[in-house]
Amino acid sequence: MTHELDATNLTFYFDPLCPWAWLTSLWIREVRRYRQVDVQWKFFSLAGINDREDQWHGPLRIAALARSEGGNEAVDRAYLALGRLFHERSDSFDAIGDLADVARPYLADVGLEPTLAPRALDDPSTLEEVMTDHHEAVERLGAFGVPWLIVGDDDNGFFGPVVGELLLGEEAVALWDHFRWVGTRPYLYELKRGARKSMTDLDGLSARFSEEIPAAR
């Protein structure tokens, strides 16, 4: 029997540099083991919000070329690769060095062409594609950060859920079922906790999802 909350379309705005969006994306990957969730990945530029240098757009530009060449499934893989690069090693973004070179093995690990990174960074149209998604999120949805999630046909979506640790199994599914219900209630405007729990250590969290790489869902 199909669970009444199973089949759901989810739009997920992300920036690969955001650790909070990364944890939420891993939660969604866990949920997909138990629920039918069709995730549409879209781009949101924290650099655009925070007036950072253009180099901070680099990871999103790699994901943008992945989408141009392989569709949403390729973005799914690219985000997994970039999340591992930025959140499962000790280097800060500024200390990573040549992104076009450093990203190659991570892209290869998820079945993408290693040349995707240098080609994306050499192609000015990738920045245009990133900013098209970004401006849509800001102007149409009122988005101001990530993770920004839209359940079904909701007109605006939500900032969050923001989680401080990787949720697995029943806990992940329970949060999803409640969030999915909340996300379809137009009268709910905001829910926010005062004190913020520290984030868990991100090292190696995505290893659980290695098995989905051959056919990234």
N, C-alpha and C positions, 0 to 999 in steps of 0.2 A: 504494500500500500504506500502511495506517495504521501509524504508529510505535507500538510497544507502550507507549510512555510518553505517548502523545498525550492521551487522554481522561482528564482529572483534575479532580476537584472540589477547590477550594481555599477555605478560610475565612480571611479576612484581617482581623484586628483592627487598627484604626488610630485615631490622633488626628491631625487635619489640622495641628496645630501642631508635630508631631514631624518634623524634617528627615530623620532616619534612616528613618522609616516612609515618607516621601515618596519617597526614592530607591529603596527596595525596591518601592514601588508602581509606579514608572516601569519598573523591571526587569521586573515582572510584565506590564505593558502591552507591553513589547517581546517577551516570551516569547509572548504571545498572537498575535503575528504568525506564529509558526512551530509552535505547539503548541495543542491544544484544551484550554484551561484555563477552567473555569467558576468564576469568582471570586464568592464570597458575601462582601460587605463588611459588617463588624460594627464596633461602636463600643467604644472603650476610652478612658476618661477619665484623662489624665495629671493633670488638676486634682484628680481624686478621689484619686489616689495621693499627690500632693504637697501636698495641702491648699491649693490655690490658690483665688483668689476665683472666684465663680460666673461672672463674665464670661468666664473661660477655657473655659467650656463652650459658648460661643456658636457656634463653628464646627461642633462636633458636633451642636448643636441644629438648625442649618441642614440638615446632612446627614440628620438624623432626619426632618425634615418632608419632605425630598425622597423619602425611602423611603416615608413614609406616603402620599404622593400619586402617586409614580411607580415604586415598587418598587426592586429592586436596581439596575436600569439607571440610574435617576435618581441613586442614590448614587454610582455610577461616574462620572457626569458632575459631580456636586457636588464629589466629592473632587478631580477634576482642576481644577475652578475654584478651590477653596479652597487647594489646594497651590500653584497659581500665585500666588494672592494673598499667601500667607504666606512663600513660599520663593523667589520670583523677583522680589522688589523689596527695597530696602534697609531699609525700615522694620521696626522691631521690632513685636511684637504690641501692646505698650503705646502705641506711637506711631501706630498705624494710624488711630485715631479712631473714628468711628461705624461699627461693623461693618455694621450694617443698610444703610447708605448706600454704603460702600466696596465691599461685595461685589456690588452690583447689576450692574456691567458684566462682572464675571468670570462670574457666573451666566448672563448673557445670551449670552456668548461660547460657552457649551457647550450652548445650547438650552434652558436652564431659565428659568422666570419670574423676572425681577429682584425681584419682590415676595416671593420665597421667604424672603429673609433677614429682613426686618422681621416678616413673619408668624410665622416660626419663633421669633424672640426674644420675641414677644408671647404665645406659646402655651406655658403651663407643662407641657403634656403632652409636649413635645419633650424636656425634661430627664428626665422619667420614662422615656422610651423609651431615651435614651442610657444611663441608669444601669441599666436592665434588662440591656442587653448587657454593660455593664461588670461588674456583679456576677456575671453568669454566667461571664465570663472569669476573674475572680478566684477565685470560690468553687468552680466546677466544674473549671476547667482549671489553676488555680494560676498564672495569668498575672500578670506584674508589670511589664510594659512593652510597648512596640510598636517594631517590627512583631512581631506574634504570628501565626504561620501554622500552619494545620492542614491537612495533606494527607489527602484522603479521609476515612475514618472513624476516624482516630487519636483516642484518648481525651484527649490533652493538647495536642499541638502543640508548637511551638518558638518561643522568642524569636529572631527572625532568619529568614533571613540578613540581617545588617547589612552593607551595602556602602558603600564610600566614594566611588564614582563611578558614573555611568550605564553599565551594561553593554549592549552592542549585538550584534546578529547572533549568530554562532556562540558567542561568549563567554557571552552571556546564556542561550542555549539549553543550553550545556554545564553551567552552574551549575544551571539548572532541573532537568535530567535527573538530576544527582547529588543535588540536594536532594530531589527527589521520591522517589528511591530510599531515601535516608537517612530521610526522613520517614515511611516505612512500616515501619521497623525498630524494634520495641518495646524492644529491648535498649539502644538508644543513648540515653543520658541527657543528656549535655552535651558541647559542643565549643566552645572559646573561645580566641581569640588573646590574647596578653599585650599587646603594643604595638599601639596603634590608629593607623592611618593617618589623616591629615587628610582631611576631606571636600572633595570637588571643589566648585568654584563652581557654585551651583545656577541661576544666571541663565539663563533661556531653555531649560532642559533639556526641558521638556515640549512644546516646539514640534514635536518629531518626531511627536507623537501627535495633532496637530491634525486630521489626515485622518480619524481615527476618530470625531470629534465628531458628524457627521451621523447615525451609527448606532452610538452608543457600545456597545462590546461588553461 
